[in-house]
Each structure stands twice: as structure tokens, then as C-alpha cells.
């Protein structure tokens, strides 16, 4: 962590300011007479303002020493010359240096008060009409509104960039909106911790036992648990958790929850034997998904008596002989409205999918391939020879600025033009995305869902793939036989052993699987770095960029945060020819491998052929190709797309030399180095280890504690996810007749 320092002074000049995101470069004249360059999110700043800036000193390759603002306090100018500089800077539309001089000469130190409270007095100046005075006043009030919002947030140590987000969302009334309901800051869109918003609300005199606080806490608990995978919470658990969060009595929460249900913010429904409480959006997604899937399952499709013959022809054309279960999967694709294909590594899923694609195309079907991540879609394209795309892009995702929600172009009103949709890596697909996909399918569209049911579930709410399999509603083919060629891979043999609860064979005579015992975290980390820097490139001929380090955790010596710092220095060291950009505690350098860490539907990208689009998604990995000399933006190449990231967007990307096993889901790498050291108990489970092993295609090197590895293989504890999808599907099976 770099050393933090504080400077206090007056804004001398503004070198650069982006009005969209507030990113600013300015010169600060300190009280000691020193001029300091300050960079950061400082919206609407102007010469003459007084700033107290707390931040980190850094050295920019082109511009020398500068202060990266982390927190700041700002006060309006008070003497006449500072007020003149402030107004003359252009903060008010229609006010330039000449008009600013006349206003300040007339009203002196009272100028800013008059602009805000008595703008009609401006008409006493020659050339300023009543309309012009109101325009000036409106511009100044808008400016002051954002300033006051920033000052309000700063009291609670919330970042200035949040003010920009709130301004975009709520317009000129953002401060009033926040003051009226501080708890909206804890929504998914803002992401402020509930304890902070609760402190704000209570400091403003909100009733500690009032409905506003109690209902907001219950909604936060549902949202927080949705981020942990739960679609709903049982009523009694929700009440207990909310009461504990607020430190209040449960009857108070119970009454507030009932009123929240009455107004529709929370939906309560009996699911099996549980009184389930949902956020409305998740309830709607689950109900919609179950109803639409039920229709697909009940719709009679072409029985295709030629399926057997077509399968024979495909075998001859491809020069293969399907195993019985693979053959069954290919034939069922012609007969079933919904088909589930599951199996572990080496069981022939790819061969079966190729056969399904070939069969459906022989039948004249228009087939579309999709996967939840860009890397999974790219791998699907390589394995099938057909174009595949992410589910988000297939659906035409965008961000609606009016409703502040994700929207999809493809819905029942404008469905996907396809007779069959095949989705790979289904274990990664959460309920919301699955529901959106089903909405976009035309009636009678065949749906083939492919995945490994033993991998980790989706990051988002739901346990869709497992729920579908366990409902027994859809035709399901489980590939269990490991083919002879795959059996020669120790990676695959060990992955299947782990899946059965057996530890992997930790020896170094297995060809593509190696184990280096390092029980000390420091030694383990040093070994991981050396493997990536020298040993694997030089001894195994594997380029550094084709090696991916995985670890269960972000924190600790063997976590991604520490590993990425060390791997950056080892694999992409500082150089005179490489520009750098320091953002908070993170340093980005030209040539760095980075990853998008959350969905951003507004990022504009461009392909080499000039094709443009928007949207980068959680897990997309790219390389920094260029950093702007002024440090205002950097360019990242994601496979075939390039995108510009301004400085304020860097909180949604991270270095990707090392990544957590959860983030690596759906991807496959030529070589994987797994840092297997003790971590939080929730991460030391079989599913995490199994998912890590199955990410490696040609080489896997496990570095770490053998006891920890054996403990993970033995620990089959799976966190239960509260989801009603399975119940809804099985319940619906007995409710309505088949659809003709």
C-alpha cells in the first residue's frame, strides 16, 4: 500500500476535465506556494476553489509527480478575485470572463449567493435580461447541486464518482432523492454497504423502528443473499437475518415485511413446504422461466423417423462410431423439444454436440450456438466449426438509462431467428439470464443445454442446470464413460477421481499432471512465479501468455491480489517503452493481461473491420495495448475487439495473470498452474478443486499443500441454494395437458 498524503490549497488551473465521468487534471496552489498536479474524479471543479485533497503521490512517465485524489473536501471561493476566476472558468453556461467581471464588480463577495438565491438582481446589469438571468441561475444551481451531492457523500467517505453515477440516474434532484431515501445507495446499482447507508439515514433522524428502515433492511438481505446464489429466502430466515442486521426485535421486522409484501416489493409464496420470500424481479424470472420451459417441454416436435438413418450418415461422413449414450443424445435432439447433455472431461460431450449440430442441419434446422462467456463461446466455435456467441450478445443486451435496468432486444416480440439453440457451459447460467433466453425463443424452438453438472454453480442467483436435471422433466443424457484416448490424460483421470471423492494422484510420473509440494505459502508463491516466468516456457515450450494461474481465493499470500502483483513484475516488468497508469492501489502497464470483473453494457468496442458494438462482461480477458500519455484512458484488446477504458472505469477491471477458480469457469487454458494453499472453509471444497483441474487442456501443475488438496477432495459440502425452479417444474408436470 502506497503512502498517503494531504495537500490544501486553491485551484490554480484546470488542465483537463471530462464532463461525462468527472475525471480531472488540475494544478493546486498550496498554502506554502507549491504547485501540485492533482488527478482524479473531481467533477465541476474550477479555478478559485479551495481544496483539501487526500491521496497518493505517483510519478507519471510523461508528466512527472502528481497526486492521485482518493478523498477531498472543497469549499467555494470567498474573495473577489477567486470568485471571478471561478465564474470566468465557464462553470455557468453564458458566463464568460467579461460578464463574470461585471457581476463580481457589482456584487463582490456576495456574488455566488445572489446567483443562487436572487438571480433577478442580475438584470440591474446592462445587457442581462430576465431570461438571461434565469439561464445563468439555472446553470449555477445545477452546478451547485452536483457539488452539494459530492459534499454530502464526502461526509460519509463515499467517493466522488458515486455522485456522477447518481447524477446520471436521478438528474438534478439526485441529492434530494438520496436524502429522501438514503437506502437506495445500497441497491445493486450503487453498491454502498448497508451499514453506511443505515448510518446516513439514522444521522438524518430516520425512525430506527420505522417501516422505511425495516423494509430497506429486508430488501438488502434478499439482495445480498441473491449475490450468494439464493433466489429466495425462507420467511423465518429473512426475518431473523434482518432483525440481527438492525439489532431490533423480530416482530417489528415481521410487520414491516408483511407491508412490503402488500405493496409488491417482496413476493411471498409457498414453495414446497417453505414460505419463500423473493425480490420481485427474481420471482418474476423464476415464474417466467418455469412457465416457458414447461411449454417447450410439452410441445410435440417432429419425431423424425429418419433420425436413426441420419445418425448413420453422420457417422460415415465424420468417420466415427458413436458410443451408445452419444448416439442416444444425437437421436434425441431430433425428437425432444428440450435436451440436456451432461458429462465430465473426456466423456465425449464435444463429439456428441458436433453430431447434434450435424443432425439438426440435415433436418434443415437453423442452428444457433451460445455460451455464457466470451471465452466459452470462442472455444465452442473452435470445437464445432460454427460461429458461437455469448448469450448476452445473442439476446442484444443493453442498459436502459430511463429504467436503470438491463434490457434485451430479443424477446417474445422480437424472438431469436433459429429452429434450435444449443447452449454450452450451462452450469454457469444464472436464473435471470436463463429466463431472458427462454423469453426470446419462438414457440417450438428446440433447446439443447450442455454442461458439467459437477462444476461450480453460477455466480448469479439460481442453480439452473442442476434444478433442470433434478426435475427429471427434460430428456437427459449423462455421459459417464471416459474414452480411451482421454484416459491417457492424468488431468482427466485425476479430475474424475476428485469427483468421486478421491484425492488426485500427487506424483510426477503422469505426463501432463505435476505436483510440487510447498507447505509454506511464501515458497509456494515463489514457485508459481518461477514456473510462469521461466520453467514452463523454457522446459516445456509453453509461452507465458498461454499459462494461467488459478487459486481459490483473492486474499492472502496465495490469493489473486498478491499473485498478480508478483506475476506482473515477473512477466511484464517496468520498462522505458511501457507507459503505466496508477489507479488507487493498482498499477496498470502496457502489455498487462486484464479481466473485466463485472458486466458493463456501455463499453464501446470495435473490431478490425470497423464493426462496432457495446458491452463487456464479467470474465472477459484482454491485453492492454496502449495507455494514453496523459493517463486519461487505456486501450484493451479482447480477442478480436478493442475498447477504450477511461480512468473512472478502472474499478471494473483487474489484472488477470492469476484469477480465482470461480472466475475461470467456462474457460480452458493450454497450461494451468494451480496454487493450492489453505483458504476460507467455503472454498476448500470438492467442486472448487474439480473445476480447477478441468480448466487445463495440456498441462496442469499443482503447487501447494498436499493436506489441503486431500481435504478439498474429501469435502463434498455444497452450499444449499434456495431456488424454486425444480419445484415449479415438477409441480407443473401434473397441472396441464401437452401442447399440440
C-alpha positions in Angstrom: 0.0 0.0 0.0 1.5 3.3 -1.1 1.9 6.2 1.4 -1.0 8.7 1.5 -0.5 12.4 1.9 -2.7 15.6 2.2 -2.4 18.9 0.3 -4.5 22.0 0.9 -4.8 25.0 -1.4 -6.6 26.8 -4.2 -7.3 25.5 -7.7 -4.9 27.5 -9.9 -6.0 26.0 -13.2 -7.9 23.0 -14.7 -5.8 21.2 -17.3 -8.4 18.6 -18.3 -11.9 17.7 -17.3 -14.3 15.0 -18.7 -17.9 16.2 -18.1 -19.2 12.7 -18.5 -17.3 11.0 -15.7 -15.7 13.9 -13.8 -12.1 12.8 -14.4 -10.0 15.9 -13.9 -6.4 17.0 -14.1 -5.7 20.3 -12.2 -3.0 22.4 -10.7 -3.3 23.1 -7.0 -1.6 26.2 -5.5 -0.9 25.1 -1.9 -0.7 27.4 1.1 3.1 27.1 1.0 3.2 28.4 -2.6 3.9 25.0 -4.2 2.1 24.0 -7.3 0.9 20.3 -7.3 -0.7 18.4 -10.1 -3.9 16.6 -8.9 -5.7 13.9 -10.9 -8.9 12.0 -10.1 -12.7 12.3 -10.1 -13.4 15.9 -9.2 -16.5 17.0 -11.1 -17.3 20.6 -11.7 -14.1 21.9 -10.2 -13.0 25.4 -11.3 -10.1 27.8 -10.6 -10.6 29.7 -7.3 -12.0 26.8 -5.3 -10.3 25.7 -2.1 -9.5 22.0 -2.0 -8.2 19.7 0.7 -7.0 16.6 -1.2 -6.0 13.3 0.4 -4.3 10.8 -1.9 -1.2 9.0 -3.1 1.8 10.6 -4.8 2.8 8.9 -8.0 5.3 9.5 -10.8 3.8 9.7 -14.3 6.2 8.7 -17.1 5.4 11.9 -19.1 4.1 14.4 -16.6 6.2 13.7 -13.5 5.0 13.7 -9.9 1.2 14.0 -9.4 -1.3 13.4 -6.6 -4.0 10.7 -7.3 -7.0 12.0 -5.3 -8.7 9.5 -3.1 -10.8 11.8 -0.9 -11.3 15.5 -0.9 -13.1 18.4 0.7 -13.9 21.5 -1.3 -15.2 25.0 -0.4 -16.3 27.8 -2.6 -14.0 30.8 -3.2 -14.5 33.7 -0.9 -12.5 36.7 -2.1 -13.5 38.7 -5.2 -10.6 37.6 -7.4 -11.1 34.0 -6.6 -14.8 34.3 -7.3 -14.0 36.0 -10.6 -11.7 33.1 -11.6 -14.3 30.6 -10.6 -17.1 32.2 -12.7 -14.8 33.1 -15.6 -13.8 29.4 -16.0 -17.1 28.6 -17.7 -18.9 26.8 -14.9 -22.2 28.6 -15.9 -23.4 28.5 -19.4 -23.4 32.0 -20.8 -20.9 33.5 -18.4 -17.5 34.2 -19.8 -14.7 36.4 -18.4 -16.4 39.7 -19.4 -19.8 39.0 -17.8 -18.0 37.4 -14.8 -16.0 40.6 -14.3 -19.1 42.8 -14.4 -21.1 40.6 -12.0 -18.2 40.4 -9.5 -17.5 44.1 -9.7 -21.2 44.8 -8.9 -21.9 42.2 -6.2 -18.4 41.4 -4.8 -18.2 38.7 -2.2 -22.0 38.2 -2.3 -21.9 37.1 -6.0 -22.4 33.4 -5.5 -25.3 33.8 -3.0 -27.0 36.2 -5.4 -26.6 33.8 -8.4 -28.3 31.0 -6.4 -30.9 32.9 -4.4 -31.6 36.3 -6.0 -30.7 35.9 -9.7 -33.3 38.6 -10.7 -30.7 41.2 -9.3 -28.5 40.3 -12.3 -31.0 42.3 -14.5 -29.6 45.5 -13.0 -26.5 44.9 -15.1 -26.7 46.3 -18.7 -27.3 43.6 -21.3 -28.6 40.9 -18.9 -32.3 40.3 -19.5 -34.6 38.4 -17.1 -34.4 35.4 -19.3 -30.6 35.5 -19.4 -30.5 35.9 -15.6 -32.7 32.8 -15.2 -30.5 30.8 -17.6 -27.4 31.8 -15.6 -29.1 30.9 -12.3 -30.3 27.5 -13.6 -26.8 26.6 -14.8 -25.3 27.7 -11.5 -27.9 25.7 -9.5 -27.2 22.6 -11.5 -23.5 23.0 -10.8 -24.1 23.6 -7.1 -26.4 20.6 -7.0 -23.7 18.2 -8.0 -21.2 20.0 -5.7 -23.6 19.6 -2.7 -24.2 16.0 -3.6 -20.5 15.4 -3.6 -20.1 17.2 -0.3 -22.9 15.2 1.3 -21.3 11.9 0.2 -17.9 13.0 1.3 -19.2 13.3 4.9 -19.6 9.6 4.9 -16.3 8.9 3.0 -18.1 7.9 -0.2 -16.2 8.5 -3.5 -16.9 11.4 -5.8 -17.5 9.0 -8.7 -20.7 7.9 -7.0 -22.0 11.4 -7.3 -21.6 11.2 -11.1 -23.5 7.9 -11.1 -26.3 9.3 -9.0 -26.5 12.4 -11.2 -26.8 10.3 -14.3 -29.5 8.2 -12.6 -31.6 10.9 -10.9 -30.7 14.1 -12.7 -30.7 17.5 -10.9 -32.7 16.1 -8.0 -30.2 13.4 -7.1 -29.3 14.9 -3.7 -33.0 15.4 -2.7 -33.7 11.8 -3.8 -30.8 10.4 -1.7 -31.8 12.4 1.3 -35.4 11.2 0.9 -34.3 7.6 0.8 -30.6 7.0 1.7 -31.1 3.2 1.4 -31.2 3.4 -2.4 -27.4 3.7 -2.1 -27.3 0.0 -1.1 -29.1 -1.0 -4.3 -27.2 -3.3 -6.7 -26.6 -0.2 -9.0 -24.8 1.8 -6.3 -23.3 -1.0 -4.1 -22.8 1.0 -0.9 -22.6 -1.2 2.2 -25.8 -1.2 4.2 -24.1 -0.2 7.4 -23.0 3.1 5.7 -26.5 3.9 4.3 -28.0 3.0 7.7 -25.6 5.4 9.4 -26.6 8.1 6.9 -30.3 7.5 7.4 -30.1 7.5 11.2 -27.9 10.6 11.3 -30.7 12.3 9.3 -33.2 11.4 12.0 -34.9 8.4 10.4 -37.0 6.4 12.9 -34.9 3.4 13.9 -38.2 1.3 14.2 -39.9 2.9 11.1 -41.0 0.9 8.1 -38.6 2.7 5.8 -35.6 1.3 7.6 -37.1 -2.1 8.3 -38.2 -2.7 4.7 -34.9 -1.5 3.3 -33.0 -3.9 5.5 -35.2 -6.8 4.4 -34.7 -5.9 0.8 -30.9 -5.6 1.4 -30.9 -9.1 2.9 -32.7 -10.6 -0.1 -30.3 -8.7 -2.5 -27.2 -9.7 -0.5 -28.2 -13.3 -0.5 -29.1 -13.2 -4.2 -25.4 -12.3 -4.7 -24.6 -15.5 -2.8 -26.8 -17.6 -5.2 -30.1 -17.7 -3.4 -33.2 -16.9 -5.4 -35.4 -16.6 -2.3 -35.1 -16.8 1.5 -37.4 -18.7 3.8 -39.6 -16.2 5.6 -38.3 -17.1 9.1 -34.6 -16.9 8.0 -35.2 -13.5 6.3 -36.9 -12.1 9.5 -34.1 -13.4 11.7 -31.3 -12.1 9.5 -32.9 -8.7 9.2 -33.5 -8.4 12.9 -29.9 -9.3 13.5 -28.7 -6.8 10.9 -30.6 -4.0 12.6 -30.4 -5.2 16.2 -34.1 -5.0 16.7 -37.0 -7.3 17.7 -38.3 -9.8 15.1 -42.0 -8.8 15.5 -41.1 -5.4 14.2 -39.4 -6.9 11.1 -42.3 -9.3 10.6 -44.8 -6.5 10.4 -42.7 -4.4 8.1 -42.1 -7.5 5.8 -45.9 -8.0 5.6 -46.3 -4.4 4.5 -43.5 -4.8 2.0 -45.4 -7.8 0.6 -48.6 -5.9 0.4 -47.0 -3.2 -1.7 -45.4 -5.7 -4.0 -41.7 -5.1 -3.4 -41.4 -8.6 -1.9 -43.3 -11.6 -3.1 -44.1 -14.4 -0.7 -45.2 -17.8 -2.0 -45.5 -21.3 -0.6 -42.7 -23.3 -2.4 -42.9 -27.0 -1.4 -43.0 -26.7 2.4 -41.3 -23.3 2.6 -42.8 -19.8 2.9 -40.5 -18.3 0.3 -39.8 -14.6 0.1 -38.5 -13.2 -3.2 -37.3 -9.9 -4.6 -40.0 -9.3 -7.2 -37.5 -9.4 -10.2 -36.3 -12.8 -9.2 -39.8 -14.2 -8.6 -40.8 -12.9 -12.0 -37.7 -14.5 -13.6 -38.4 -17.9 -11.9 -42.1 -18.0 -12.7 -41.5 -16.9 -16.3 -38.7 -19.5 -16.8 -40.7 -22.4 -15.4 -43.8 -21.5 -17.5 -41.9 -21.0 -20.7 -39.8 -24.1 -20.2 -42.9 -26.1 -19.4 -44.4 -25.1 -22.7 -41.3 -26.1 -24.6 -41.3 -29.5 -22.8 -45.0 -30.1 -23.6 -44.8 -29.1 -27.2 -44.7 -32.1 -29.5 -41.9 -31.8 -32.0 -41.0 -33.7 -35.2 -40.5 -37.3 -34.2 -38.2 -37.6 -37.2 -38.3 -41.2 -38.2 -35.2 -40.6 -40.2 -33.2 -39.8 -37.1 -31.6 -43.2 -37.0 -30.7 -43.1 -40.7 -29.4 -39.5 -40.4 -27.2 -40.5 -37.4 -25.8 -43.4 -39.5 -25.0 -41.0 -42.3 -23.3 -38.6 -39.9 -21.1 -41.3 -38.5 -20.0 -42.2 -42.1 -19.4 -38.6 -43.0 -17.4 -37.8 -39.9 -15.6 -41.2 -39.8 -16.6 -42.0 -36.3 -18.7 -44.5 -34.3 -20.8 -43.0 -31.5 -20.8 -44.7 -28.1 -24.4 -45.7 -27.1 -25.1 -42.7 -25.0 -23.6 -40.3 -27.6 -25.8 -41.9 -30.2 -28.8 -41.5 -27.9 -28.1 -37.8 -27.5 -27.8 -37.2 -31.2 -31.1 -39.0 -31.9 -32.9 -37.3 -29.0 -32.0 -33.9 -30.4 -34.4 -34.7 -33.3 -37.2 -36.0 -31.0 -37.1 -33.8 -27.9 -38.1 -30.2 -27.5 -35.6 -29.8 -24.7 -32.5 -32.0 -24.3 -29.9 -31.9 -21.5 -26.5 -33.3 -22.2 -24.1 -33.5 -19.3 -20.8 -35.2 -18.6 -17.3 -34.6 -17.3 -14.0 -34.2 -19.2 -13.1 -36.9 -21.7 -16.6 -38.3 -21.9 -17.3 -37.1 -25.4 -19.6 -34.1 -25.0 -18.0 -32.2 -27.9 -18.3 -35.2 -30.2 -22.0 -35.5 -29.3 -22.6 -31.8 -29.8 -21.0 -31.9 -33.3 -23.3 -34.8 -34.1 -26.3 -32.9 -32.8 -25.4 -29.9 -34.9 -24.9 -32.1 -38.0 -28.2 -33.9 -37.5 -30.3 -30.7 -36.9 -28.8 -29.1 -40.0 -29.5 -32.2 -42.1 -33.1 -31.8 -41.0 -33.0 -28.2 -42.4 -32.9 -26.5 -39.0 -31.3 -23.2 -38.5 -29.0 -23.8 -35.5 -27.6 -21.1 -33.2 -24.7 -21.8 -30.7 -24.2 -19.8 -27.5 -22.3 -19.8 -24.2 -22.3 -17.6 -21.1 -18.8 -16.2 -21.6 -16.8 -14.9 -24.5 -14.0 -17.5 -23.9 -16.5 -20.3 -23.7 -18.2 -19.1 -26.9 -14.8 -18.9 -28.7 -13.9 -22.5 -27.6 -17.4 -23.7 -28.8 -16.7 -22.1 -32.2 -13.3 -23.8 -32.4 -14.7 -27.2 -31.5 -17.8 -27.2 -33.7 -16.5 -25.2 -36.7 -19.6 -22.9 -36.3 -19.9 -19.4 -35.1 -20.9 -19.2 -31.4 -21.6 -16.1 -29.4 -22.3 -15.1 -25.8 -25.9 -15.4 -24.6 -25.8 -11.6 -23.8 -24.9 -10.8 -27.4 -27.3 -13.3 -28.8 -30.1 -11.5 -26.9 -28.9 -8.0 -27.8 -28.2 -6.8 -24.2 -28.2 -3.0 -23.4 -28.6 -0.7 -20.5 -31.7 1.4 -20.3 -30.9 4.8 -18.9 -34.6 5.5 -18.1 -35.4 2.4 -16.1 -31.8 1.8 -15.0 -32.1 -1.8 -15.8 -30.6 -4.3 -18.2 -32.8 -4.8 -21.3 -32.7 -7.3 -24.1 -33.5 -6.6 -27.7 -34.6 -10.2 -28.3 -37.9 -11.0 -26.5 -41.1 -12.7 -27.4 -41.9 -9.6 -29.5 -38.6 -10.0 -31.5 -37.5 -13.6 -31.0 -34.2 -15.3 -32.0 -34.4 -16.4 -35.6 -33.5 -20.0 -35.0 -35.1 -23.5 -35.1 -32.6 -24.8 -32.5 -30.5 -23.2 -29.8 -27.6 -25.0 -28.3 -26.1 -23.6 -25.1 -22.8 -24.8 -23.7 -21.4 -24.4 -20.1 -24.9 -24.3 -18.7 -23.7 -24.7 -15.1 -22.6 -21.0 -15.4 -26.0 -19.7 -16.4 -28.0 -18.0 -13.7 -31.8 -17.7 -13.4 -32.1 -14.2 -14.7 -30.1 -14.9 -17.9 -31.9 -18.2 -18.5 -35.3 -16.6 -18.1 -34.3 -13.9 -20.7 -33.1 -16.6 -23.1 -36.4 -18.5 -22.8 -38.4 -15.3 -23.5 -36.5 -14.9 -26.8 -37.3 -18.4 -28.1 -40.0 -18.9 -30.7 -42.6 -21.5 -29.9 -41.4 -24.9 -31.0 -37.7 -24.0 -30.9 -35.5 -26.9 -29.9 -33.3 -26.2 -26.9 -30.1 -28.2 -26.2 -28.4 -27.5 -22.9 -24.8 -28.8 -22.4 -22.6 -28.7 -19.4 -20.9 -30.4 -16.5 -23.3 -30.7 -13.5 -20.4 -31.3 -11.1 -18.8 -27.9 -11.8 -19.4 -24.9 -9.6 -22.8 -23.3 -9.9 -23.4 -19.9 -11.4 -22.1 -16.7 -9.8 -25.6 -15.2 -10.0 -28.7 -16.4 -8.3 -30.1 -19.8 -9.0 -28.9 -23.3 -9.6 -30.5 -23.7 -13.0 -28.6 -26.6 -14.6 -28.8 -28.7 -11.5 -32.5 -27.8 -11.0 -33.4 -28.8 -14.6 -31.6 -32.2 -14.3 -33.1 -33.0 -10.8 -36.6 -32.1 -12.0 -36.5 -35.0 -14.4 -38.7 -33.1 -16.8 -36.4 -32.9 -19.8 -34.7 -35.7 -21.7 -31.3 -36.0 -20.1 -28.2 -37.8 -21.3 -25.4 -38.3 -18.9 -22.1 -39.2 -20.5 -20.0 -41.2 -17.9 -17.7 -43.3 -20.0 -14.2 -41.8 -20.3 -12.8 -42.7 -23.7 -9.6 -44.5 -24.1 -7.7 -41.5 -25.6 -8.9 -39.3 -22.7 -7.9 -42.0 -20.2 -4.3 -41.4 -21.2 -4.5 -37.9 -19.6 -3.7 -37.8 -15.9 -5.5 -34.5 -15.8 -8.8 -36.2 -16.8 -8.1 -39.3 -14.6 -7.4 -37.1 -11.6 -10.4 -34.9 -12.2 -12.7 -37.9 -12.2 -11.1 -39.3 -9.1 -11.7 -36.0 -7.3 -15.3 -36.0 -8.5 -15.7 -39.4 -6.7 -14.2 -38.0 -3.5 -10.7 -39.5 -4.0 -7.6 -37.3 -3.9 -5.7 -36.7 -7.1 -2.5 -38.8 -7.5 0.2 -36.4 -6.4 3.2 -37.8 -8.3 5.3 -36.5 -11.1 5.3 -39.5 -13.5 2.0 -38.8 -15.1 2.9 -36.9 -18.2 0.5 -33.9 -18.1 -0.1 -33.6 -14.3 2.7 -32.5 -11.9 2.6 -31.8 -8.2 5.2 -29.6 -6.4 4.7 -29.9 -2.6 5.1 -26.4 -0.9 3.5 -26.2 2.5 4.9 -22.7 3.2 2.9 -20.0 1.4 5.9 -17.9 0.6 7.7 -20.8 -1.1 4.5 -21.8 -2.9 4.1 -18.3 -4.4 7.8 -18.1 -5.4 7.5 -21.5 -7.2 4.3 -20.3 -9.0 6.1 -17.2 -10.3 9.2 -19.1 -11.4 7.1 -21.7 -13.2 5.4 -18.9 -15.2 8.4 -16.8 -15.7 11.0 -19.4 -16.7 10.5 -23.1 -16.1 7.4 -23.8 -18.2 8.4 -21.5 -21.2 11.9 -22.8 -21.3 11.5 -26.5 -20.3 8.0 -27.2 -21.7 7.9 -24.8 -24.6 4.7 -23.1 -23.4 4.6 -19.4 -23.9 3.9 -17.2 -20.9 0.7 -15.9 -22.4 -0.7 -19.5 -22.6 -0.2 -20.2 -18.9 -3.0 -19.3 -16.4 -2.5 -19.2 -12.7 -5.6 -20.3 -10.7 -6.2 -20.0 -6.9 -9.3 -20.5 -4.8 -9.1 -17.1 -3.1 -8.4 -13.4 -3.6 -6.8 -12.7 -0.3 -3.7 -13.9 1.4 -0.2 -14.7 0.1 -1.5 -17.2 -2.4 -4.5 -15.1 -3.4 -5.0 -13.3 -6.7 -4.2 -9.8 -5.4 -0.7 -10.8 -4.2 0.0 -13.2 -7.1 -1.0 -10.6 -9.7 1.4 -8.0 -8.3 4.3 -10.5 -8.3 3.4 -12.0 -11.7 3.1 -8.6 -13.3 6.7 -7.7 -12.2 7.9 -11.1 -13.4 6.1 -11.4 -16.8 5.7 -7.7 -17.7 8.3 -5.7 -15.9 8.7 -2.0 -15.9 10.3 -0.6 -19.0 11.1 2.7 -20.6 8.9 1.7 -23.6 5.9 0.9 -21.4 3.5 3.5 -20.1 1.9 3.0 -16.8 -1.3 4.2 -15.0 -1.7 4.0 -11.3 -5.3 3.8 -10.1 -5.8 3.5 -6.3 -3.6 0.6 -5.2 -3.4 -0.9 -8.6 -0.8 -0.3 -11.3 -1.7 -1.0 -14.9 1.1 -1.3 -17.5 1.1 -1.6 -21.3 1.2 -5.3 -22.1 -0.7 -6.4 -18.9 -3.3 -9.2 -19.1 -6.5 -7.8 -17.5 -10.0 -9.1 -16.9 -13.5 -7.4 -16.8 -14.8 -8.1 -13.3 -18.4 -7.0 -13.7 -20.9 -6.5 -16.6 -20.7 -3.1 -18.2 -23.3 -2.7 -21.0 -22.0 0.7 -22.1 -18.4 -0.1 -23.0 -18.0 0.7 -26.8 -15.8 -1.8 -28.7 -14.6 -2.0 -32.3 -13.4 -4.8 -34.5 -10.6 -4.5 -37.0 -13.2 -4.5 -39.9 -14.9 -1.4 -38.3 -17.8 -3.3 -36.8 -18.8 -1.6 -33.6 -20.9 -2.7 -30.6 -21.3 -2.2 -26.8 -20.9 -4.4 -23.7 -18.1 -6.1 -21.9 -19.0 -8.9 -19.5 -17.7 -10.4 -16.2 -14.8 -12.7 -17.0 -13.8 -11.2 -20.4 -10.0 -11.2 -20.6 -7.8 -8.9 -22.7 -4.5 -7.2 -23.0 -3.6 -3.5 -22.5 -2.3 -2.4 -25.9 -1.9 1.4 -25.2 -2.1 3.9 -22.3 -2.7 7.5 -23.1 0.3 9.7 -22.3 -1.9 11.9 -20.1 -3.2 8.9 -18.1 -6.8 9.6 -19.0 -7.6 6.3 -20.7 -6.2 3.0 -21.8 -6.9 0.7 -24.7 -7.6 -3.0 -24.2 -7.8 -5.7 -26.9 -10.2 -8.5 -26.1 -9.5 -11.2 -28.7 -11.0 -9.6 -31.9 -12.4 -6.4 -30.2 -10.7 -3.3 -28.9 -12.2 -1.0 -26.3 -11.2 2.3 -24.6 -11.4 2.5 -20.8 -11.4 5.9 -19.2 -9.7 6.2 -15.8 -13.0 6.1 -13.9 -13.8 2.7 -15.4 -10.8 1.0 -14.0 -12.7 -0.1 -10.9 -14.3 -2.7 -13.1 -11.1 -4.4 -14.4 -8.3 -6.2 -12.7 -5.0 -7.9 -13.5 -5.6 -11.4 -14.8 -2.2 -13.2 -14.6 -3.8 -15.0 -11.7 -7.6 -15.4 -11.3 -9.9 -17.2 -8.9 -11.2 -20.6 -9.9 -14.7 -19.2 -9.9 -13.7 -16.6 -12.5 -12.1 -19.2 -14.7 -15.3 -21.2 -15.0 -16.2 -21.8 -18.7 -12.6 -21.2 -19.9 -9.9 -23.7 -20.9 -6.2 -23.0 -20.9 -3.3 -24.8 -22.5 -1.5 -24.8 -19.2 -2.7 -24.2 -15.7 -0.7 -23.6 -12.5 -2.9 -24.2 -9.5 -1.8 -22.5 -6.2 -3.4 -24.9 -3.7 -3.0 -23.5 -0.3 -5.4 -23.4 2.7 -8.1 -20.8 2.3 -11.6 -20.0 3.7 -13.6 -23.1 4.6 -16.3 -22.3 2.0 -13.6 -22.5 -0.8 -11.9 -25.7 0.4 -14.5 -28.0 -1.2 -14.5 -30.7 -3.9 -16.4 -28.6 -6.5 -13.7 -25.9 -6.4 -10.8 -28.4 -6.9 -12.7 -30.3 -9.6 -13.4 -27.1 -11.5 -9.8 -26.1 -11.3 -8.5 -29.4 -12.6 -10.8 -29.3 -15.6 -9.6 -25.9 -16.8 -6.3 -27.4 -18.1 -6.1 -28.8 -21.6 -2.5 -29.9 -22.0 -0.6 -29.4 -18.7 -1.5 -29.0 -15.1 1.0 -28.1 -12.3 -0.4 -28.1 -8.8 1.8 -26.2 -6.3 0.9 -26.3 -2.6 -0.1 -28.2 0.5 -0.9 -31.9 -0.1 -3.0 -32.0 3.0 -5.2 -29.1 1.8 -5.6 -30.8 -1.6 -6.7 -34.0 0.0 -9.1 -32.1 2.3 -10.7 -30.4 -0.7 -11.3 -33.7 -2.5 -12.9 -35.2 0.6 -15.1 -32.3 1.3 -18.3 -32.6 -0.7 -20.2 -30.0 1.4 -22.3 -27.9 -1.0 -24.0 -24.8 0.0 -27.7 -25.2 -0.4 -29.2 -22.6 -2.7 -32.7 -21.6 -2.1 -34.4 -22.0 -5.5 -38.0 -22.8 -6.6 -37.3 -23.8 -10.2 -37.2 -27.5 -9.7 -40.3 -27.4 -7.6 -42.2 -25.3 -10.1 -41.2 -27.7 -13.0 -42.2 -30.8 -11.1 -45.4 -29.2 -9.8 -46.3 -28.0 -13.3 -45.9 -31.5 -14.7 -49.2 -32.6 -13.2 -51.1 -29.4 -13.9 -51.8 -29.0 -17.6 -52.1 -31.2 -20.8 -49.5 -31.3 -23.5 -49.5 -28.5 -26.1 -50.2 -29.7 -29.6 
